[in-house]
């Protein structure tokens, strides 16, 4: 495969957004496993360096992995977000953004729980903390405000996924500016959590469905390092306000000499106000 991007760097008024579960670095892997971080690092570098999204929402990023992505993106990019544990350690959902294009007005990390302001808090049956990074930007080129969320729903508790969707739906409804919610939701489109935030009565729309043009096949987004397939679950979403135009969307199933950079495929969209 060539290193030609699907989108590449966006130019105003277009905004290139990507969500990507990069797969946390595991302490132990079998020799030759496709999950080895040392094997995946150069692949992740190639993919991110060629796409260069304006905003990159990541999931499962450990601190050293977040630093690696910052180094790949370069000095013009900034990173916000920290670990999901009460003391700020552990994997997180950091947001990376191009500071030449977006000015950060404010940001916070909230827990997906009944006590969102309590770091590390858990509710609704999830055994590990779940978080969302919420940022407010102003576009330097268009002067338009924008809110962006990176999140990761629970992988076990159905109730937690629904309540998390409802929590972020309420956030989107109350937002005074257009909002983009991106992440690994651990459930397919069309399920109850999806309907709560992006169904007919939800505040947001699915960027893949709303796109004026889709640049790839409708791959499932969790391939677990296998060859990508259509007809499988699309558990990684980009959801946007109804006043944002989704010009193009893609599910990036890039392989490098047959190898994948993560067990998930990144999802990308080109947006315009």
ABEGO torsion letter per residue (X at the ends): XBABBAAEBBBOABBBBBBBBAEBBBABBBBGBAABAAAAAAAAAAAAAAAGBABBBBBGBBAAAAAAAAAAAEAABBBBEBBABAAGBEBBBBBBBBAAABBBABBBBBBBBABAABBGBBBGGBABBBBBBBBBBBBAAAGBBBBBBBBBBBAABAAAAAAAAAAAAAAAAABABBBBBBEBAGBBBGBAAAAAAABAABABBBAAAABABBABBBBBABAGGBBBBBGBBBABBBBBBAABBBABBBBBABBBGGBBABABBBBBBBBBX
